[in-house]
């Protein structure tokens, strides 16, 4: 179950690093102006404290500034709808040290316009499943089946209906992906002690993302020919 949607205050400045060398932690906090059980934000859907690593150089060694380094961008996502948006992500491969340029959390995601021509070429999409047939036998091991068709969509209203379904699925997948990257980002900054917990959360998010991606793939099936292909699905009794 999700938390309460709250209105947060601005983040406070980062605290001083907990150690001068060998890896410390600094943190920042924010309060709540609206929502939550109290001014402490109990039950709010959003972090009130963030942490990051600092002064990771060895004690006794000179500390040279090292800038944050980002990894490569992922592939662009599918368009959310006609004239919608697409997104891509990247992750941190090296954190900053000794006063070097830090990574900004907002730089891990990029959003761009994604125009789509909703008129002209048709696309194909799956129809709804038919009801299951009667079982092939009255007792013992039998089979029953249901079917659906790959149908051509021509008009703009039909396309919009198809992409509304895609938009809901894609939005959910992007939300899961964004949360997964934030977990990895914060764990990377906080140090190796939190990585195991982060990966446990990432595996859970990835499971739901894979399920939604499979649904999204069926909506995105494209075909240049105006044909219909029956598909049957068996189900053991």
N, C-alpha and C positions, 0 to 999 in steps of 0.2 A: 504494500500500500504506500502511495506517495505521501510526502510530508505536506505541511501547510505552506501555501504561497504567501511569502512575507515581503515587505518593503524594507530593504536594508539601508543602513547608513553607509557613508564612504569608508573605505579602508583606512585604518590608522597607519602611520609610518612604520617601517620595519624596525624591529628591536635590534639592539646591538648583538653581535655574534656571541654565542655562549662560550666559545674558545678562541684563543689567539692563533692556534695552529692545530694540525692533525684532524681537522674536520669538526666543525661546530654546527649549530642550528640557529637560525633567526626566524622570527615569526611576526605576523601582523594580525590584527583582529578588527572586527567591525560589529556594530550593534544593529538592532532592529527598531525601526520607527513605527511599524504597523504589522500586526499579525503575530502569531506565536503565543506561547503560554505566558510570556512575560517579556520584559525588555532584554532578557538574555536570549530570546529567540528559541525557546524550547519547542521542538516539533517542526521548525521551519525547514523547507526544502531548499537547502543551500548552506554552504560552509560559513562558519563564523570565525574560523581560525585557519590560516594557511602557513605552512612552514617551507623553508628551503635551506639547503646546505650552504656553508660559508667557511672561509679560511681552511680549505682542505689541504694546503701545502704542509710538508713535513716541518716539524719544529727544528730550528737551527739552520734551516736552509733559506736562501733568499727567495722572496715571493715576487714573481713577475706576473703582471696582469695577463690573464687568459680569457679571451672572449667566449661567450656562448657559441655553440655550433649546432645548427639545425641539420637534420637528415633531409633526404630527398622528398619531394612532394609525392603523394599518392596519385593515382589516376583520378580524373574528374568523375564524380558520381553522375548518375543519369539525371536528365532534366526532371524537375519536380512536376511540371505541367507545361501546357502551351505558354510560351513566353515566361517561363518560370526561372528557377535558379539551379545552379549546380555548385557542389562544394568539393574541396579536396583538403587533405590533412598532411601534416608532417610531425616528426617527433624530435626531441632533443637527443643528440648523440654525445654532447659534451657540455657540462655546466661551466659557468664562468668562475674564475678564481682570482683572488687578490685584486679586487676592484675592477676586473674586466667587465665588458659589456654583458649585461644579464639578458636572459631569455624572457620575453614577454609572453604570458599565457595566451593572449589574444592572437599572437602570430602563428599559432599552430593550426589555424583554420583559415581558409580563403574561400570567399563566396563570389561568384560571378553570374552575370545574366546569361540566360540560356534560351534564346529565342527558338521556337519550334514552329514549323509551318503546319498549321492544323487544317489546311485546305490542300487539295491536290491529291498526292499519292495516298492510296488506302493503306491501312495497317491491319494486321490480324490479331485477334484476341480470342481467348477461350470463352465459350458459353458456360453457363452454370451446369453443374452435374445433374443428370436425371436421377430419379429415385432408383434405389436398388430393385432389381428384378426378384421374382420369387426364387426360392432355393431350388436347385435342380433335382434334389431328392427329398423325400419326406423324413428320412432318418439316416444316420451314419454321416459320412463326410461328403458334403455337396458343395456347390458353388452358387453364388449369385453375383450379378454384375450391374454396373451402371456405366453411363457413357456421357461424353460431352463432345462438342464440335469446335473446330478452329474456324471462326467466322470472320469475314471481311467487314471492316468498318469504314464507311465512306464520309459521312457528314460530320460537321463540326460538333453538334450536340453529342453525337455518339462518341467522338474522340474525347470531348471534355469529360464525359462520364467515365471513360476508360482511364483517363489520367487523374481523375479525382481519387480513384482507388489506388493508383500508383503513388500519388502524392502522400496519401496517408501512410502507406507502407514505407516509402522512402524517408518521410519525416521521422518515423519511428526508428528506422535503422540509423539515420544520421544522429538522432539523439543518443542512441546507444553507443555509437562510435565516438561521439564527442565526449561522453562520460568516460568511456574506456581510455581515451587519450589523456583526459585530465587526471584520471587515477594514475596512469603511468608517469605523467609529467610530474605530479606532486611527489610520487614515490621516488622518482629519479633525483629530484632536488633534495628530498629529505635524507637520502642515503640508503645503503643496502639493507639496513635493519627493517625497512618497511616494504621491501620489494616482494617478499613472499606473500604478504597480505594483499598487495596490489595485484599480483598475478592471479590470486584466487578470485578476486573480483572481476578481473579481465576475462577469465575463462567463463564466468557466469554470463557477462554481457555478450561475449562472443557467441554463446549458445543461442541466445535469443536473436541476435543479429543474423545468424545463419538461417534460422527458421523464417525470418521475415524476408531475407534475400531470396529464398526459394520461391516464396509467394510473388515477390516482385518480378522475378525472372519470367514467370508464366504470363504476367500482364504485358511484358515487353517483347513477347514473341512477334517477330516481324515476317512478312511474306510479300513478295511482289506479285504473285499470282492470285487470281480470284478463285480459289478453290477451297473446299471444305474437306477436312480429313476427320473421319470418325475415330474416336479413341475409346477403348473399353478398359475398364478397371475391374479386376476380379477380387472377390472377397470370400475367403473360406467361411463356411457356416460353422 
